[in-house]
Amino acid sequence: MTTLQRAIDCVVGPHSIASLYKDYRRIETEVRLRKDYDRCIQQDIPRTFPKSSFLKRNGEAFQRLLSAYVVYSPVGYVQGINFLA
């Protein structure tokens, strides 16, 4: 690869600054959404299972499970989705 080809690749190639910035913005949005989802999950779990001894022992793990699920769900988080988990 010539110097010119490498320079062009840095500007418009798959590893260009523009491409990296686009990936950065996508990840930044996902993180912001996940924080919003985490807040909803924290509020919703006690309302859905107020007397669950399982959640008293494993609440953090259950929250992590739901947080991971909503990242890959096409719907995101909806109230009551923890019934499915």
N, C-alpha and C positions, 0 to 999 in steps of 0.2 A: 504494500500500500504506500503510495507516494505521500509526501507531505501535504500536497494539495488535497488529495482524497481524504486524508485524516482531518484536515481543516474543515472540509465540506461536511464530513460526518459529524463533527462537533456542533455544526450549526443546524443541520437538518436530519441527521441520522437517528437511529433508534436510541442512541445514548446521548443525544444532544441535550444542551441545556434546556431547550424548550420542552423536550420530552420529559426530562427529569422534573421540571417545574410543573408540568401537567400531572405527573404522578404524585408530586408533593401536594398539590391542591386536592387531588382525589383522596389521598390518605388523610389530609387535614379535615376534610368534610366528614369522612368516615369516623374519625376520632370524635369530632364534635357531636355527631349523631349518636355515637355510642355513649357518650357522657349523658346526653339527654335520655337515652334509653335506660341507662343505669339508674338514673334518678327515678324514673317511672317504675322500674323493677323493684327498687328498694321500698317504694311506697305501696306497691301492689301486692307483694308477697304476704305481708302480715294481714292484709285485708282478705286475701283469698284463703289463707290457711291460718286463722288466728290461734288455733290451739294445737298446731302440729308439733309433736315432740321431735319428729324427724328434722324439721326446719330449725328447731331450737339447737339441735346438735350440728346440723349441716347447712345452715342458712347461707354461709358465704360460698360454699361449693355450689349450691343450687343457684345462687345469683350469678356466679361465673358461668354456669351452664347456660342459663337464659341469655346472658350477655353475649356469649359466643354464638348462640343460635340466631339471635336477631341480626347479627352482622351478616350472616349468610342467607337469611330469610328474605324473599322478595317483598314481603309485606312489612318487615321491620317488627316493632313491638306493638302489640295491641293488648289492651287490658284483658286479663284472664287467660293469656297464652300459657301461663305457668301451670294451668290444669293439664295441658298437653305434655309438658315436660314430666 
